[in-house]
């Protein structure tokens, strides 16, 4: 099962995904980095940027530009099977808004949201949920997906 994620320079999303212990691929941070092209179905983990338009009026785009560029690749978009988003509950109704936007635009289920870097409980719940529902979501299960542990395998950089 592949987890594709974007993490800013703070690394919060990277740390969360690593704790899942599933094969992962990181969407590049910088425009000059080679683009990520996936070759199997994946779940996308994405942070929410800003407070959303309803809070400040200054950040009407809660989805990071890097994620938008990744999903604008029709091949990448065709393989997304579910979305997970992080956010900050201080944003009120805009908490995890990136997940709402991505799910609506791609037609995939928004399966989980977590605050900031997530808790060990968030990791446990999401990992178990993904593994238990992999077939329903159309995700490929690999033999090492069931291995316990905290070490993620970032297979693509």
N, C-alpha and C positions, 0 to 999 in steps of 0.2 A: 504494500500500500504506500503510495507516495503522498507526502505532505509538501505542498509548495507554499512558500511564505515570503512575505516582505517584512524586513526589519530595518528600522532607521539606524542611525549611528548609535543611539542609546542601547540597542541590542535587546530590548525587552522581549520582543516577539521571538527573536533567535533563542534566547534562554528558555522560553516556554516550549518552543518546538523541540529543542534538544532534549528536554525532560520527557517528551512523549516517547522517545526511544524508537521512532519509526523512520524509515528512509525519508530524506527530505532534500529539497532543492530550494535555494534562496534566489528570489528575484533580485537582480543587481540593483545596487543603491545608486550608482552613477550612470549617467546617460552614455558615457564613453565605454562602459564595460560591455562585453559581448552579451547580447540578449539571451535570455533563457528560453529554450524551446523544449517542451516536454514530449514524451513519447508514450505515455500511459495515463489512464484516468487518475485524477488527484483530488484531494481536498485542499482548498485554499485557506490559509490563515493570514488575516490582514488586520493591521491596526486601523483605528479610526483617527483621522487627523482633525484638529481643531474642534470647536464646539458645535459645528454644523451651522447652517444659515439661521436657524430659528433662535440660536443663542446670541450670536454676535453680529450676524449679517456680514461678517468678514470672511468666513470660511464656508462657502456654499458647496465645496467639494470635499466631502469626508474621506473619499477614496484617494490614497496616494497616487500621484502621477505615474510612478513606476508600475503600479498594479494596473492602472488603466492601459498603459502601453503594452504590458504583458497580455492582457485580455483582448486588446485590439488585434492581436495576432489570431486570426480565425482558427488556426489549428489548435493553439493553446486553449482558446475559448471552448472548442468542441469537446475537450477532455475534462473540463471541470465537472465535478459530481456533487460537491457540497461546499459550503463556506462557513468559516468560523471567524469571529471578529473580536478584537480587544478594544477597550475603550476606558473611559473614566466616568464613573457614576456622577461626578460633578456636572457632567454635561446634560443631566436629566434625560429627557426623551431622546436626545441625540446620542446616548450611550450605545456604543457599538454600531452606530449608524452606517458605517462602511459595509457591514454585513447585509443590512437591509437593502442598500443600493445594489450591491453585487448580486444578491439573490434575485432581486426584481429584474435586473438587466439580463441575467443569464438563465433564469428559470430553474435554478437549483435550490435545494433546501438550505436554509440558514440553520445549522444544527447546534451551534453553541456560541456563547459570548462570555468573555472573562474580563476582569478589571486589571488594567496595567500589566504587571508581569504574570498574573495568575497565581493561584495557590496550588499546593500539592493535591488538594481535593479536586480542583479544576482539571489538573493533569490526569488524575485517576478517572474521573467521570468521562472526559473527552476520549481518552485512549480506549477505555472499555466500550464506550458507545460506538466509536469508529470500528473497532474490531468486531463487535457483536452485530453491527449493521452493514458491514462491508458489502455483502452480496446485494442487499436491498439498494445500497447507494451506487452500485456498479463499480466498486473499487476492487482492484486486484489484491488479494491477500498473498503475502510471501511467507515462507516458513519462518523467517526470523522476526516477523511481526509479533508473534506470540511470545517471544523471549522477554523475560522480565528484565528490568534495568532502567537506568536513567541516561544511558548514552545514546544520543541520537546519531544517525549516520547521514551526514550531509554529503550526498553522493555527487553533487554537482557544483559545489563551491560556495 
